[in-house]
Amino acid sequence: MTGLREPVVFTRGGTLRGFRVERSGTAPTGSSAPTSRGVAAFLGVPYAQAPVGPLRFRAPEPVEPWDGVRDALAFGATAPKRPYKAPLDTLLPDPDVAGENCLNLNVWAPWPPPDGRSAAARPVMVWIHGGSLVHGSSAVPVYDGEAFARDGVVLVSLNYRLGIEGFGVFPDAPANLGLRDQLAALTWVRENIAAFGGDPDRVTVFGESAGAISLAALLASPLARGLFRRAVLQSGAPTALPQDRARRTTEAIARRLGVAATARALSAVPAERLLDAQTEVTGKGSPLTGGHSFQIVVDGEVLPRDPFEALRAGAAADVDLLMGTNTEEYRLWFVPSGLTERIGRLALRAAAWKAGVPARTVRTYRSRRPGETPGEVLGALATDKLLRVPQNRLADARTAGPGATYVYEFGWRSPVLGLGACHALEIAFVFDTLDRPGAVALTGPDAPRPLADAMHSAWVRFATTGDPGWRPWDGARPVMTFGRPDDDGPTVVESPREEELRAWGV
């Protein structure tokens, strides 16, 4: 392994050949990473068989072993999907890699790996991307794992089935196929990561948006026990639907296609035609609008009960948890479409009533935000209802458990299109990939590198030691704030926006 010119590892499926990564940056301030450490990457590694043909709507099947040396030099196929609508397509680049087997993953590892058993194995972090369960992949440039490997972490990123192929609900196929894919990838990590120098007993899973929602479900899933030790939820909270409600999206797509809402019938539909129908049905749907969208479901197997209730009752209480939000999450959802300007006071009241927001809560937000438009007030309400309130409630419920809970907030404001501290903005800071083209589109060219140093180092510390660098959640509700407007560096603030959160009964 260490004596070869090209990085080579031996996994249960067979031998993999990767490549050495040219150094594109330096370790962040305060990092303990040796400057001589190299990085090797292994891309497009299959963790399950291709979900095509008879396997299209089935649970993932183990990889068939191969003979010889398999090249792992380029990203593998991405799941079938459509691009984001403009202007999100330029703000959130979403590569499309052709191929049949989207069930693949990537590994970035410090190289060479430890020699023998005397050297300590390295912590492992596994990234699960977001994208409303219909977009995204591990090939997004911002998700490059080099900086984590540079700092002593084995970084894994993975693809999983999206849309109706990953989260459709059928009478003749398992539910939550995308979650089952994630479980298969985590099982692969458990069985193979030692070959890359990683410690299978020190795995931290982290994800953003739909990736964080997926991880919250895995935290509550009995099938995930023992697959990870720590978790990071970025801008996501535990949520799932009953199968009968979630099935409505599948049924609407089947009606548009003129076929039965079964896996057998839909498996005969060509992928492109299925994507067309899916896009037409879900184009205006989201958890905010209440239209058709794909959701994780309570299926009785992967997810036996509502994940929020399961976690509040003590599921995964021994797993260390880091979670948080961006100050103005809603601005990615509202600003590009012009909602912040189009919504008036009557529309604010109607939307709040439809979403079940108490009138007194709306009044509190309006009084605390006198200079904001009704659309901005609605966005703040949506951010807290979907993310901040459930995260606070979950953190409160975990204070008596053995696992530590840490909370953060990201507040640096992007100058691009007035997006501010919007949804997904923190990812490039966490990965320390501000120089990637996909990051610049969202952050602009002058994003503060010291802030990336601080966030990236905190995530590395959490994966390595379980402590990101501030005190755990307690009765005072400490929140580490990154990128405050006064730019005085990361600061712990106790109970931020307490009056607004109290208006929700939190």
KESEFI-867204 format. One record per residue: x, y, z of N, C-alpha, C in turn. Coordinates in steps of 0.001 Angstrom, whole numbers, plus 500000, padded with zeros to 6 digits. Layout:
KESEFI-867204
XYZXYZXYZ...
end
This chain:
KESEFI-867204
500816498790500000500000500000500000500850501260500000501626501463501053502344502733501188503539502823500261504025501713499755505204501774498916504896501935497436503612501896497062503253501997495669503186503453495226503478503684493952503400505041493435501953505520493427501012504636493111499607504987493105498945504412494350498037505150494993497349504615496169496480503417495786496658502330496485495899501107496248495415500575497587494143500170497663493601499583498886492863498303498524492704497448499534492038496167499350490752496166500171489607496186499495488310496176500161487671494798500013486540494612500667485861493315500564485375493039499149485103494107498397484649493913497029485772493650496050486982494090496387488118493931495504489113495060495692490121495096494844491199496072494949490829497359494216491140498498494849490843499804494283492130500587494060492203501278492936493308502186492663492780503620492676493337504459493547492962505861493607494044506741493021494107507978493493495130508904493000495502509885494098496705510405493996497158511404494957496590512766494574496167513520495574495569514829495348496649515887495463496717516750494468497655517861494539497179518840495604498076519281496432497713520197497508497193521504496944495944521879497319495364523122496827495205524160497915495686523852499100495535524813500187496418524437501350496372525221502399497166524950503583496248524702504748496800524090505780495998523803506959495528525096507602494301525096508164493790526317508774494561526696510019494417527941510416495082528435511615494710527575512807495690527157513565495431526349514749495336524867514477495404524453513208495312523037512883496579522319513328496408521077513764497554520269514160498004519329513044497444519518511845497766518622510744499224518753510334499959517624510216501342517702509738501392518253508322502301519154508041502376519775506718502859518791505661503469517684506084503972516729505103502918515708504691501764515748505314500762514739505024500208514926503623500094513830502877499463513866501576498022513421501674497326513484500550495927513093500481495746512200499268495002511126499451494634510252498338493121510242498211492647510136496989491209510094496729490863508831495962489696508272496287489142507105495610487698507463495273487394507632494002486106508176493591485271507127492860483940507267492999483027506402492262483075504951492682483298504688493972483400503316494479481998502755494692481635501641494069480282501105494263480127500497495663479026500845496317478731500216497606477530499277497517476874499242496377475757498339496123475643498148494616474859497182494215474670496945492787473831498058492166473946498214490854473199499240490144471697499009490299470937500044490704469487499885490899468727500022489582468954499107488680468314499135487374467693497774487106466837497716486071466196496450485744465373495950486913465516494684487268464719494136488378465066494731489740466212495456489842466618496058491115466171497513491242465405498015490268465108499455490215464347499949491439463349499219491900462573499625493070462726498614494202463912498097494348464202497145495422465261497712496356465329497135497549466374497526498494467741497237497878468762498024498253470085497837497644470645496446497905471266495904496865471893494577496947473405494743497063474089493857497806475540493982497966476278493953496631477414494615496598478258494636495400478791493239495113478805492894493846479448491643493455480958491875493368481775491049494028483231491252494011483779491212492579484858491956492360485491492001491049486911491449491144487435491037490008488813490565489917489704491709489447490974491611489759491921492612489312491799493904490096492334494981489521492355496290490169491335497191489489490447497760490272489410498646489740489850500093489920489837500873488842490168502289488929489054503054489637489456503899490591488521504765491307489015506197491128488976506660489888489655507893489500488708509025489126487404508746489035486443509770488631485132509540489363484366510608489538483081510477490210482188509491489470481434508736490249480516507772489672479223508431489218478349507624488655477079508121488138476266508774489250475556509839488899474645510487489827473243509902489641472426510039490664471060509531490583470269510312489540469306509692488874468472510422487914467815511637488562467935512796487925467417514037488494467350515082487405466692516189487710466641517346486837467415518485487485467935519445486718468643520581487312467695521447488139468271522242489037467490523250489733466935524251488716465816524860489056465281525929488229466130527184488398466181528005487348466886529284487427466187530177488465466968530978489232468422531139489198469168530191490129468439529250490772469123528336491695470135527459490965469941527247489662470872526390488932472274526982488881472386528326488958473714528943488988474231529083490417473328529227491383473744529349492777474138528006493382473505526936492908473737525596493456474102524635492325475326524682491829475726523777490743475482522323491127474917521554490198474505520180490486474933519286489326476182518806489332476681518013488203475824516786487925475766516427486661475038515236486222476043514303485562476324513171486210477290512202485698476515510993485185476664510686483913475913509601483295476404508252483793475503507275483754475849505919484147474695505251484850474797503934485013473705503179485611473786503087487120475011502950487657475094502692489098475341503970489881474257504581490362474383505781491193474696505444492643474705504165493001474973503788494391476480503644494575477134504792494648478587504834494762478989505892495770480221505849496198480742506787497186482173507167496858482667508156497570484037508653497398484740508671498749486034508475498725486840508510499945488044509412499717488249510370500614489491511141500683490167510751501986491423510382501917492102509886503109493497510486503217493959510748504458495370511113504640496243509987504093497294510359503381498110509326502735499582509597502972500364508591503332499969507188503433499160506904504689498434505779504705497656505401505878498579504920506987498055504751508203498901504253509308499518502908508969500747502700509390501440501431509171501203500515510359500540499394510099500363498411511151499356498849512194499228498042513235498234498283514268498703499261515326499977499598515325500489500468516382500035501911516202499813502318514967499391503694514710497889503817514884497456504932515438496033505153515689495285505337514381494166504650514271493302504861513119492662506243513214492266506780512092491793508164512033490277508247512104489782509369512607488333509557512626487776509609511204486515509253511073485854509178509776484638510104509797484433510835508692483229511633508536482544511221507237481232511019507309480445510589506149479424511673505831479508512241504619478655513351504195477472512851503379476269513316503762475051513008503013474480514323502498474425514471501191474053515751500582472561516027500704472221517306500549470834517720500519470342517916499100469163518569498977468577518804497667467118518427497582466390518532498715464944518263498742464598516841498300465545515927498388465380514525497995465138514354496494465374515407495703465254515302494249466471515864493515467342516565494208468538517153493612469777516690494386470944517052493837472192516872494557472920515580494241474211515571494608475051514387494467476353514640495206477157513617495307478465513752495961479492514400495049479137514653493784480082515255492842480065516777492870479230517391493696479193518851493808480575519335494246481179520300493541482567520706493847482780521172495285481779521795495884481924522300497254482126521166498253481702519957497900481809518813498816483155518099498725484123518688498067485450518071497969486005517814499362486511516607499596486933516219500934488396516410501247489139517091500363490580517206500557490941517876501880490240518969502239490614519702503455490416518840504698489377518011504721489195517124505874490334516107505945490694515510504809491802514553504810493103515232505184493311516444504710494503517234505068494632517371506574493483517443507257493479517644508701493260516366509493493541515211508861493574513961509610492283513195509677491288513539508860489996512858508854489827512100507540489329510884507607488941510152506404487524510593506048487363511218504902486081511807504493485427510927503425484184510573503660483400509778502717482183510590502304481889510625501011480649511225500528479945510208499641478623510267499585477890509200498912476718509741498100476308508937497125475083509163496372474008508198496865472763508577496679471636507708497006470505508019496030469558507107495906468458507309494963467586508493495393467126509249494401466348510459494629464956510323494026464099511278494364462785511357493754461965510107493947461181509761492933460270508634493066461019507311493179462242507226492585463003505985492686463607505792494071463769506889494814464325506769496160463309506940497261462219507696496992461280508018498055459822507916497619459569507176496538458195506852496190457624505864497195456298505842497293455622504938498231454693504037497425454941502736497482454232501775496648453665500633497500452627499965496997452116498796497726452956497549497504453831497576496499454576496370496124456084496567496165456573497520496955458021497747497067458311498372498426459535498202498916459879498811500213459847500337500133459501500981501228459551502436501318460956502883501708461199504184501591462472504779502029463686504131501374463591503872500062464728503243499391465976504108499468465824505438499405466982506310499537467643506187500893466843506056501947467409505825503285468096504471503353467501503468502729468131502143502708469478502194501978469544503026500924470835503218500254471860503804501220471462504815501975472375505426502946472833504409503980471922503565504437472305502506505385473306501545504754473096501211503480474039500314502795475413500954502687475450502257502407476737502949502318477429502982503679476673503233504740477265503246506086477745501857506488477050500829506055477511499461506311478819499206505562478912499694504320480161499581503571481295500273504325481034501447504865482053502166505638482478501333506835481503500779507529481808499954508711482736498797508343482522498191507193483255496987506810484578497272506107484740498468505520485894498694504647486780499878505008486315500769505872487049502027506033488412501839506684488611500756507409489925500510508005491007500385506940490633499915505739491613499782504665492152501137504219491402502212504492491817503566504134492438504305505327492647503580506424493219504195507617492192504753508569490900504528508315489857505064509169489455504123510294488925504699511349488479503935512520486969503699512408486516502468512198485080502209512063484296502476513333484984502635514454484302502946515712484262504449515995484800505256515086484756506722515258484217507366513987482990507031513662482344507557512465481382508669512860481526509803512220480605510929512377479870511117511061478544511079511101477748511357509912477342512823509945477378513481508785476927514868508747476251515140507420475262516041507459474504516339506257473774517651506412473309518178505275472658519479505257471294519357504586470308520098505095468961520136504529468380518725504461468021518228503265467472516877503178468463515834503676469767516134503581470765515223504146470677515165505652470439516316506290470285516345507744468974515688508165467906515907507398466633515247507696466795513733507595467542513280506579467825511851506450468570511329507674469572512087508124470352511640509276469512511613510544468597512571510694467711512541511855466873511268511840466431510841510654465697509584510548466591508398510887467843508427510429468762507334510748469081507295512241469158508461512869469348508475514320468220507718515024467012507819514474465849507179515090465645505747514617466443505301513637466234503982513038466994502891513785466328501811514161467047500695514798468039500034513845467851500190512538468757499566511578470100500274511491470194501481512051471445502244511988472282502114513248471799501397514237472543501293515486473922500699515245474947501351515797476314500871515684477047501329514440476357502047513533477004502474512290477692503819512412477379504597513439478057505874513658477991506250515122478944507102515506479088507499516911478632508928517156478741509758516135478368511169516267477608511595515019476869512706515137476081513194514004476047514711514017475987515284512815475874516735512635474689517007511717473719517771512209472550518151511428472667519627511076472914519923509802473030521294509324471729521668508621470995522595509228469769523115508613468773522015508281468576521111509198467586520056509041467133519571510398465906519069510484465342518607511744464558517323511505464289516558512555463558515294512389462140515530511867461802514882510774460449514975510235460196513798509309458962513332509283458560512241508387457040512256508283456530511634507227455090511561507005454593510135507151453319509956507515452714508623507413452678508194505946452681506905505707452749506417504334451556506855503495450349506914504091449185507264503283449268508691502769449840509598503539449998510973503068451122511079502039452228510424502304453364510501501382453050509836500051452139508861500046451809508138498827451125509028497786450558510160498215449816511015497289450696511532496152451953511809496439452851512281495381453085511184494355453323509966494806453502508841493890452255508642493042451082508725493658449833508533492925449617509633491881449982510871492221449824511973491268450721511777490054451949511297490273452863511038489157452329509902488290451829508848488925451277507715488169450071508153487335449210509006487892448059509498487128448506510281485898449519511099486075450004511884484938450553510972483843451120509855484224451684508911483263450641507934482721449480507876483392448443506960482959448728505513483293449429505263484407449739503896484832449333503726486287449338502486486744449029502205488142450149502722489034449795503107490260450784503644491209451485502502491928452093501629491151452833500500491696454258500518491172455129499890491922456517499796491468456604498997490176455786497976490056455816497151488840455451497973487608454390498780487709453967499581486560454974500682486250455457501366487266456377502484487049457754502014486607458120500782486945459427500280486517459490500085485007458329500030484356458297499899482904458361501241482192458295502337482953458342503678482374459796504094482194460189504564481022461574505020480827461935506116481819463211506152482213463658507070483264463371508524482911463598508920481655463392510317481265461926510711481356461037509837480928459607510132481005459148510204482457459703509333483293459363509361484708459840510658485352461039511113484988461552512375485515460700513552485060460233513525483803459377514599483315458111514704484156457468513585484396456235513585485177456500513998486619457591513515487171457952513883488550458153515383488671458853515976487709459127517417487753457843518220487622456944517776486752455676518485486568454820518444487836454818517309488517453966517152489705454546517875490912455853517834491067456477518381492282457069519766492080456921520342490893457587521612490589457255522736491527456039522739492058455635523821492956455451523343494394455861522127494669455655521575496005456877521654496879456648521815498157457721521833499151457072521751500526457861521489501575457290521527502927456680522876503260457150523949502599456604525285502866455259525495502199455156525125500914453935525399500176452859524362500411453261523171500858452293522124501099451900521350499857452498521641498711452204520906497496452886519549497496452828518889496338453439517565496227454954517669496366455523516820497209456967516730497377457292515355497930458559514995497881458977513698498425459440513873499860459020512946500697459341513004502115459758511621502598460535511590503658460793510341504374459494509907505042459268508593505110458003508106505660458244507168506836457256507116507710457246506151508806456768504830508208457696503893508039457392502670507296457313501421508162457587501555509471457507500398510351458740499527510363459708499810509514460935498999509465462172499875509594462500500615508539463611501558508651463278502614509691462051503070509682461589504114510599460288503659511242460380503015512409459172502462513035458191503512513549458689504715513887457802505750514422458318507123514010457539508150514276457954509502513939459332509779514529460286510243513729461659510386514230461794511418515336461033512509515266461125513516516318460677512933517652459557512220517645459071511619518885460023510546519388460593509772518470461541508733518878462774509339519536463296510422518958464498511047519519464189511743520841463029512370520938462657512991522225462468511940523312462089510726522911461877509655523882463163508942524255464290509309523623465574508734524027466304507935522983465759507797521781466507507101520725467809507835520437468885507087520254470214507643519965470683508613521040470233508426522257470629509332523345472124509286523619472779508189523230474213508053523467475058508604522322474431509099521260475154509650520117475387511139520348476641511573520254476937513005520360476348513723519152475739514882519393475004515570518336475401517044518264475739517488517062475975518899516760474944519311515724474216520387515978473199520805515010473040522314515054472517522856513948472335524283513895471691524738512610471563526055512493470875526667511361471630527906510907471214528443509779471696529732509304470672530797509673471130531979509979470251533011510518469080533323509600469322533358508299468275533733507345468059532622506319467795531425506800467602530275505917466656530607504767465568531261505083464486531480504135464911532271502900465996533023502972466328533919501861466697533146500585467181531916500701467407531117499494466074530680498886465070530465499725463761530026499245462922531196498719463055532379499344462157533491499054462743534549498113464025534881498281464588536028497560464654535793496043465206534666495548465298534502494092463947534561493386462882534127494067461551534136493458460812535441493667461376536355494472460735537637494724459664537616495793459532536507496531458483536410497543458629537447498645459857537786498993460052538742500089459420540084499773459303540425498498458716541712498112457240541593497754456814540416497250455434540284496786454431540066497917454876539492499018453955539153500105453607540398500908452314540668501040451839541767501869451314541267503193450715542182503973450253541807505307449139540769505265448193540911504329447111539935504243447636538562503846448584538548502908449170537266502500449962536643503652450625537467504454451344536962505621450385536279506579449252536942506863448275536351507778447710535039507231447395535041505921446819533843505321447810532678505334449062532966504991450075531906504968450337531372506361450382532265507350450604531829508720449443530976509218448207531383508878447036530605509295447077529221508661447406529158507347447465527871506657448516526958507263449634527543507719450718526749508301450503526458509783449398526947510349449117526678511760449944527494512724450403528671512300451176529543513175450210530408513976450280530380515306449360531180516113449486532668515815448372533381515889448364534822515608449287535573516550449343535152517802450211535845518762451679535692518383452028534562517769453403534361517317453723535312516169452797535463515237452991536398514138453170537815514670452344538202515644452451539552516215453801539761516873454304538746517551455611538863518201456704539101517175456688538343516095457723538493515062457625539858514394456426540332514134456277541640513500456780542760514412456499542629515708456936543681516629458440543668516824459057542487516716460508542376516908461282542720515631460577542853514506461236543086513216460552544262512506460599545433513109459829546559512566460289547030511192461527546808510834462019547282509552461922546269508432461345545103508689461308544044507690459968544010506971459985543544505729458765543415504951457943542235505473456632542196505166455845541019505556456427539715505017457023539764503810457647538561503267458834538110504083459624539055504592460763538701505435460296538160506780459214538720507319458667538195508571458168536768508361457471536532507241457010535178506953458197534228506810459272534687506168460456533847506032461065533490507369461129534462508291461660534188509631460778533182510359459457533320510205458538532357510823458745530961510246458902530889508914459107529594508272460415528951508728461484529748508809462775529239509264462656528623510653462004529331511545461919528847512922460967527664513043459851527701512340458890526597512423459497525292511910460200525382510769460738524179510154462039523696510782462845524624511307464198524267511714464528524597513159464490525879513502465046526291514787464224525794515973462893525851515863462051525405516967462210523909517227462086523039516200462284521611516487463694521276516964464712521985516464466063521722516955466198522104518424465628523228518822465678523629520226464953522621521114463803522167520657463057521188521444463810519876521570464464519468520487465251518238520543466442518405521478467122519549521406468261519783522298467824519773523751466684520391524061466169520374525434465914518949525907465357518114525029465002516747525427466231515884525672467378516259525099468579515435525216469485515820526380469141516837527150470072517322528172470367516285529252469436515389529513469655514394530569470309513123530050470533513013528744471090511784528190472600511744528240473179510588527919474643510439527984475377511135526844474726511339525715475376511994524586475305513505524703476391514171524368476423515636524437475707516230523223475133517427523418474454518140522341475025519544522237475397519932521031475953521271520782475124521939519689474946523253519815474126524005518861474940525189518330474782525454517048475479526589516415474482527395515596474895528601515219474161529401514240475166530098513334474892530086512042475768530698511049475120531988510579475820533114510746475202534401510472475876535265509433476979534788508812477626535639507808476700535821506617476620537049506086475668537384505038476360537478503676475906536667502750476424536730501386475923537994500704476789538656499925476338539827499166475651539470497852475659538210497473475118537791496181473593537890496193473036538701495340471582538813495138470818539118496430471506539646497431470830539920498692470427538673499452471164537568499258470788536302499886471063536267501380471966537104501873472240537132503304472724535796503827472392535510505087472815534253505732471813533162505409471800532751504132470742531889503612471073530404503756470093529600503444470192528152503420471359527720502531472146526757502985473263526138502250474527526973502208474494528212502688475660529085502588476837528568503413476562527895504521477629527484505428478463526322504915477980525598503898478627524345503508480069524560503068480316525576502246481684525817501772482614526191502916482087526803503970482899527129505143483226525857505921482261524969506061482490523707506770483522522852506042483429522784504708484349521970503919485660522685503617485741523989503944486914524795503602487183524735502101486118524989501332486222524952499866485746526278499269486072527383499902485633528686499420486185529023498045487284528369497656487892528679496362487256527916495212486307527015495490485678526248494417484654527108493684484533526942492363483572527751491601482151527661492144481750526490492572480406526338493111480184527113494384481248527344495146481118528133496368481018529608496051481850530075495137481890531502494809480539531980494283479823531121493573478527531514493034477561531923494134477698531324495311476785531609496417477370532604497402478679532544497636479307533394498651479837534708498095480083534772496762480823535887496216482315535638496366483165536489495784484602536219495744485361536577497014484738537261497945485482537771499100485002537189500422484574535949500428484134535319501671485308535221502643485074535427503944486176535475504922486778534110505213488027533927504845488687532646505091488847532327506578489107533306507466489174532957508895487896532305509411486756532674508848485501532048509257485458530587508806485963530318507608486060528928507154487012528138508041488123528749508417489061528085509324488357527685510625487565528612511175486919528372512465485870527264512367485022527320511346483968526309511229484545524943510888485429524908509915486023523628509518486752522984510700487508523777511446488236523234512597487291522711513664486151523398513866485179522936514855484598521580514462484301521401513165483758520115512704484813519010512851486071519330512539487137518343512705487299517968514176487273518967515069487389518672516509486246517789516983485037518088516513483889517291516940484047515839516501484457515619515243484640514256514762485772513542515485486782514301515895487966513702516526487766513442518008487139514403518707487048514314520176485633514326520723484652514701519908483286514848520409482994516220520972483972517128520952483811518474521506484204519490520437483247520263519889483585521207518827484272522469519313484310522683520639485031523848521152484198524811521965482963524444522300482160525268523207481329524347524088480697524904525101480040524043526079478749523444525533478400522259526007477192521599525518475927522369525921474844522023525255473538522603525533473132522334526974472610523364527626472095523216528988470924524172529147470516524443530375469368525298530620469524526709530114470769527164529946471013528514529431470989528573527899470886527422527244470822527315525784471965528055525072473196527617525282474326528268524598474386527907523118474552528923522280474631528737520837475921529394520344476792528618519694477989529189519092477580529860517788477822531157517701477454531910516506478706532189515678478635531789514422479725531999513473479313533104512503480220534082512280479952535103511293478963536151511732479061536598512963478178537654513449478419538945512673477383539780512551477539541031511799478660541930512331478917541889513655479975542732514198481367542159513952481419540919513382482685540319512946483701540225514070483218539860515269484146539722516388484554538270516619484398537450515599484788536054515696483685535199516296483834533872516244482834532983516826482603533308518299481341533421518682480975533830520030479788533006520513479829532588521761478690531882522350477666532906522831476433532733522371475322533582522789474295532689523476473841533080524633472843532293525358471435532711524952470628531726524606469210531909524269468964533032523270469568532977522072469312534036521093467845534059520674467316535274520467465925535503520067464946534767520972465172534882522260464389534131523234462901534480523170462580535768522985461172536163522975460423535528521808461066535481520644460418534864519490460216533370519706461213532692520226461071531259520447460037530958521523459947531842522516458930531645523558457518531725522969457370532501521902456067532641521266455591531321520640456508530376520430456167529035519948455949528059521106456133528521522327456053527627523474457311526852523720458437527345523195459734526659523372460451527220524579
end
